[in-house]
Amino acid sequence: MREIITLECTQCKNRNYTTLKNKKKTTGRLERSKFCQTCRAHTAHKEIK
């Protein structure tokens, strides 16, 4: 039931990270604080379709 998802920076809209997500347990969109190499700072990264 795990699916590969892509995380996108909320400031520069750069798609930096991929991760796995359990679709049964986490039904909403994932949001993590990650380092963006383009912004050179820790920013919020949200799951995209």
N, C-alpha and C positions, 0 to 999 in steps of 0.2 A: 504493500500500500504506500510505500515511499515514492515520492516524485521529485524530480530535479526541478528547482526553481531558480530564477535569476533575480538578483538584487540590484536595484538602480538607485543612484545617489539622488536625493531630493533637491539638491542645489544645482548641480551641473548636468543632471540627467544622463550621467555616464553609467554604463552597465559594467560594474566592476567584479562582482562576485556571483558564484553559483553555489548552491547548497541543497541539501535534502530536506524534505518536509513530510511528516506523516499526515496524510489527508484526513484520516478518521479523527485524530485527536485535535488537530489545529485546523479549524474550518475557515477562520478569518485570514486576512493577509498578514504576512510576517513583516516585522519592522525591527531592524537591528542598528546599533551604532557601530559603524565600521570606518576604517581609515580610507579616504578617497585620495588617490595619488594626483588627480587633476586639481582638486581644491587644496591639497596639502594640509588637511585637517580631518578630525573625526566628525562625521556627519551622519544623519539618519539615512539608512538605506531601506527602501520598501520593495516588497515583492511585486513583480510585474507579471502580466500574462504572457 
